[in-house]
Amino acid sequence: MAGESMGLARQVNAVIFDLDGTLAHTLPGIQQSAQWAVDRAMPGVHLPDLRRWIGPPIGSVLLLALGAIGKAPSDVDALVADFRRNYDTTGWKQSVLFPHVLELLQLLGGSQARLSCFLVTNKPAHATALICEHLGLAPFMRDIVSPDSHGESFPSKTDAVAWLVNRYQLKSATTALIGDSADDQTAAAKNGVRFIGAVYGYGHVRDDPAVESIQSMAELPQILGLSVRANG
């Protein structure tokens, strides 16, 4: 109804989503490609579950995981290159959406208010585009920002979000960032936007009781104070 859509517009105008661990379950492909790369560079070394480290760029993830088992790669750049070779070919295909994601995006994008949805990720643009097209996310996003997108080189997610906020003149009072990691939380805080933790994801936001959070995407409209009925 019109009144409900106007309520949506007053509450929030923009939502910035993280990808890995927030919209999509990408861990299986990341784990497989990381192990493939390690097998080539460090035969016999078995990586632990990468879940707790997912969020930062893959080079940092690999260093943290290998450090946890007392191993250090001789050439991190070569390890990352091998990861990319495998992930960009087969690993990305293992990505699946978390429950209720498409329903949520259809609701937000289909309302008369046309709430703007954005995606900001530490995943390079090529793999991000493959995943977003494959999972049907791209049509719902006003923009998708990766570290190497838009002719830029964003050294951190904080920088990428800052670019996005400036490019679209997003207001902190009506913008929310949804993510599962400390990296996402920091990006929101440093850019003055509201942070909502996806505690079903990979990061540590679930361990902080002070973080505003959701257990699934189905809870997001309520936590944002939205009251919107699907059209029809």
C-alpha positions in Angstrom: 0.0 0.0 0.0 1.1 3.6 -0.6 1.2 4.5 3.1 3.5 1.5 3.8 5.8 2.4 1.0 6.1 6.0 2.3 7.0 4.5 5.7 9.8 2.6 4.0 11.1 5.8 2.4 11.2 7.7 5.6 13.0 4.9 7.5 15.8 4.0 5.2 16.9 5.0 1.6 19.9 2.7 1.0 21.2 -0.6 2.2 24.8 -1.7 1.5 25.3 -5.5 1.5 28.4 -7.5 2.0 28.6 -10.6 -0.2 30.5 -13.5 1.4 28.8 -14.7 4.6 25.9 -12.2 4.2 24.1 -12.7 0.9 26.0 -15.8 -0.3 27.4 -18.9 1.2 30.8 -18.9 -0.7 32.9 -20.8 1.8 33.0 -24.2 0.0 34.4 -22.7 -3.1 36.9 -20.6 -1.2 38.0 -23.5 0.9 38.5 -25.8 -2.2 40.4 -23.2 -4.2 42.6 -22.3 -1.2 43.5 -25.9 -0.6 44.2 -26.3 -4.3 46.7 -23.4 -4.2 48.3 -24.7 -1.0 48.7 -28.2 -2.5 50.7 -26.7 -5.4 53.0 -24.5 -3.2 53.2 -26.6 0.0 52.4 -30.2 -0.7 51.1 -32.1 2.4 49.9 -29.0 4.2 46.2 -29.2 5.0 44.3 -26.0 5.7 42.0 -25.7 8.7 38.4 -24.5 8.2 38.7 -21.0 6.8 35.3 -19.9 8.1 36.6 -17.8 11.0 38.9 -15.7 8.7 36.6 -15.1 5.7 36.1 -11.3 5.1 39.4 -9.7 4.3 41.1 -10.3 0.9 42.2 -13.8 0.3 45.9 -13.1 0.8 45.2 -12.1 4.4 42.9 -15.1 4.9 45.6 -17.5 3.7 48.3 -15.9 5.9 46.0 -16.2 9.0 45.0 -19.8 8.3 48.6 -20.9 7.6 49.8 -19.0 10.6 47.4 -20.8 12.8 49.0 -24.1 11.9 52.6 -22.8 12.1 53.2 -22.6 8.4 54.3 -19.6 6.3 54.2 -19.5 2.5 57.4 -18.5 0.7 55.5 -16.4 -1.9 52.1 -15.1 -0.9 51.5 -13.5 -4.3 52.0 -16.8 -6.1 49.7 -18.5 -3.7 47.0 -15.9 -4.3 47.5 -16.2 -8.0 47.0 -19.9 -7.9 43.9 -19.4 -5.8 42.5 -17.0 -8.3 43.2 -19.4 -11.2 41.2 -22.1 -9.6 38.4 -19.9 -8.0 37.7 -17.9 -11.1 37.4 -21.2 -13.1 35.5 -23.5 -10.8 35.4 -22.4 -7.2 32.9 -19.6 -7.6 30.4 -22.0 -9.0 29.9 -23.5 -5.5 28.3 -20.3 -4.2 24.7 -20.4 -3.1 22.4 -17.8 -1.6 21.5 -17.8 2.0 17.8 -18.3 2.8 15.4 -15.4 2.1 17.9 -13.3 0.2 16.0 -13.1 -3.1 12.7 -12.6 -1.3 14.1 -9.7 0.6 15.7 -8.1 -2.5 12.5 -8.5 -4.4 10.6 -6.8 -1.6 12.9 -3.9 -1.2 13.4 -3.3 -4.9 9.8 -3.9 -5.8 8.3 -1.4 -3.4 7.1 2.0 -4.7 9.8 3.6 -2.7 12.5 1.9 -4.7 15.0 1.6 -1.9 18.5 1.5 -3.3 20.5 -1.6 -2.7 24.3 -1.7 -3.1 26.9 -4.4 -2.7 30.5 -3.9 -1.4 32.9 -6.8 -1.3 36.6 -7.5 -0.9 36.2 -10.1 -3.7 37.7 -9.0 -7.1 35.4 -7.6 -9.7 35.6 -10.6 -12.1 34.6 -13.3 -9.6 32.0 -10.9 -8.0 30.4 -10.4 -11.4 30.3 -14.2 -12.1 28.6 -14.9 -8.7 26.2 -12.0 -8.9 25.0 -13.0 -12.3 24.8 -16.7 -11.5 22.8 -16.1 -8.3 20.5 -13.4 -9.7 21.8 -10.6 -7.4 22.9 -8.2 -10.1 19.5 -6.9 -11.2 18.7 -5.7 -7.6 21.9 -3.8 -7.1 22.2 -0.1 -8.0 26.0 -0.6 -7.9 28.5 -3.3 -7.1 31.9 -2.2 -5.7 34.9 -4.5 -5.6 38.5 -3.5 -4.7 39.4 -3.2 -8.4 36.1 -1.9 -9.9 35.1 1.5 -11.3 38.7 2.1 -12.5 39.7 2.5 -8.8 41.9 0.5 -6.4 40.3 0.4 -3.0 42.9 -0.7 -0.3 40.1 -1.6 2.1 36.4 -2.1 2.4 36.3 1.2 4.4 37.7 3.0 1.4 35.2 1.3 -1.0 32.2 2.2 1.2 33.6 5.8 1.5 33.7 6.0 -2.3 30.1 4.6 -2.6 28.7 7.0 0.1 30.3 10.0 -1.7 29.4 8.8 -5.2 25.7 8.5 -4.4 25.5 11.1 -1.6 24.2 8.6 0.9 23.0 10.0 4.2 24.2 8.2 7.4 20.7 8.5 9.0 19.1 6.6 6.2 21.8 4.2 5.2 22.5 0.7 6.7 25.4 -1.7 6.0 24.7 -5.4 6.5 27.7 -7.7 7.0 29.1 -10.5 9.0 32.6 -9.5 9.8 34.7 -7.0 11.8 35.8 -5.6 8.5 32.2 -4.7 7.6 31.6 -3.3 11.1 34.7 -1.1 10.8 33.7 0.1 7.3 30.3 1.1 8.7 31.7 2.9 11.7 34.3 4.8 9.9 31.8 6.0 7.3 29.1 6.9 9.9 26.5 4.5 8.7 24.3 2.1 10.7 25.8 -1.5 11.0 23.6 -4.6 11.3 25.4 -7.9 11.8 24.5 -11.0 9.9 25.2 -13.5 12.8 24.5 -16.5 10.6 27.6 -15.7 8.5 31.3 -16.3 9.0 32.6 -13.4 11.0 32.7 -12.6 14.7 29.8 -10.2 15.0 27.9 -13.0 16.7 30.2 -12.7 19.6 29.5 -9.0 20.3 26.2 -8.6 22.2 26.2 -4.9 21.6 25.9 -5.4 17.8 22.5 -4.9 16.3 22.0 -8.2 14.4 19.8 -10.5 12.4 19.6 -14.3 12.5 18.4 -14.4 8.9 17.6 -12.1 6.1 13.9 -12.6 6.8 14.4 -10.4 9.9 15.9 -7.4 8.1 12.6 -5.5 7.3 11.5 -5.7 10.9 14.8 -4.6 12.4 14.9 -1.6 10.0 11.4 -0.7 11.1 9.9 -1.3 7.7 6.3 -2.3 7.2 5.9 -3.3 3.6 3.6 -5.8 2.1 4.5 -7.5 -1.1 2.7 -6.2 -4.1 -0.5 -8.1 -5.1 
